[in-house]
Amino acid sequence: MKVIHDKDKRQFTMEVDGEDATVDYTLKDGKMYLEYSEVPFNIRGQGIGKVLVEKTFEKLTEEGYQAVAVCDYIKSVARNSEKWNAIIK
């Protein structure tokens, strides 16, 4: 599964079974604020949300962004990972 960064929509998207799972963000003071993650109802319960968030973290760090988790779920994924806990605020 691949995450695509759509800078115009300020969104990271991952297609799964023809459905788009997304992470929405805003940019402020040179930082990316990860505000909301969504997995379509019919593909929930398969761990897709965690994969989406971790791949989003990978993509934004590859692109050189600093990020702040606003969404509680995104915060949880970052906090529960040694790798991401130190990178995502």
C-alpha positions as CSV (number, residue, x, y, z in Angstrom):
1,M,0.0,0.0,0.0
2,K,1.3,3.4,-1.0
3,V,0.5,6.8,0.4
4,I,0.2,9.7,-1.9
5,H,0.7,13.3,-0.7
6,D,-1.8,15.7,-2.3
7,K,-0.4,19.2,-1.4
8,D,-3.3,21.0,-3.0
9,K,-5.9,19.2,-0.8
10,R,-3.4,19.1,2.2
11,Q,-4.0,15.4,2.5
12,F,-2.3,12.0,2.4
13,T,-4.3,9.3,0.7
14,M,-3.9,5.5,0.6
15,E,-6.2,3.5,-1.7
16,V,-7.4,0.2,-0.3
17,D,-9.9,-2.0,-2.2
18,G,-11.0,1.0,-4.2
19,E,-11.6,3.2,-1.2
20,D,-9.5,6.1,0.0
21,A,-8.2,6.3,3.6
22,T,-6.9,9.8,4.4
23,V,-5.0,12.0,6.8
24,D,-5.8,15.7,6.6
25,Y,-3.4,18.4,7.7
26,T,-2.8,22.1,7.9
27,L,0.5,23.9,7.6
28,K,1.5,26.6,10.1
29,D,4.8,28.1,11.0
30,G,6.7,25.6,8.9
31,K,5.1,22.6,10.6
32,M,2.5,20.1,9.4
33,Y,-0.4,19.7,11.9
34,L,-2.0,16.2,11.4
35,E,-5.6,17.0,12.2
36,Y,-7.8,14.1,11.1
37,S,-7.5,10.5,9.9
38,E,-10.3,8.6,8.3
39,V,-10.8,5.0,7.1
40,P,-14.0,4.3,5.2
41,F,-16.5,2.3,7.2
42,N,-16.5,-0.8,5.0
43,I,-12.7,-1.3,5.3
44,R,-12.3,-0.6,9.0
45,G,-11.2,-3.2,11.5
46,Q,-8.3,-4.5,9.4
47,G,-5.5,-2.3,10.9
48,I,-5.6,0.0,7.9
49,G,-5.7,3.1,10.0
50,K,-2.3,2.3,11.7
51,V,-0.7,1.5,8.4
52,L,-2.0,4.7,6.9
53,V,-0.7,6.8,9.8
54,E,2.7,5.2,9.8
55,K,3.1,5.5,6.0
56,T,2.1,9.1,6.3
57,F,4.8,9.6,8.9
58,E,7.3,8.0,6.6
59,K,6.2,10.2,3.6
60,L,6.2,13.5,5.4
61,T,9.7,12.9,7.0
62,E,11.0,11.8,3.5
63,E,9.8,15.2,2.3
64,G,11.4,17.1,5.1
65,Y,8.4,18.1,7.1
66,Q,8.2,18.4,10.9
67,A,4.8,17.3,12.2
68,V,2.5,17.7,15.1
69,A,-0.2,15.2,15.8
70,V,-3.5,16.9,16.6
71,C,-5.9,13.9,16.1
72,D,-6.1,11.6,19.1
73,Y,-5.6,8.4,17.0
74,I,-2.6,9.8,15.2
75,K,-1.1,10.9,18.6
76,S,-1.7,7.3,19.9
77,V,0.1,5.7,16.9
78,A,3.1,8.1,17.4
79,R,3.2,7.6,21.2
80,N,3.2,3.8,20.9
81,S,6.1,3.6,18.5
82,E,9.7,4.2,19.6
83,K,10.6,5.4,16.1
84,W,7.8,7.9,15.7
85,N,7.5,9.0,19.3
86,A,10.8,10.9,19.0
87,I,9.9,12.5,15.6
88,I,6.2,13.3,15.7
89,K,5.3,15.8,18.4
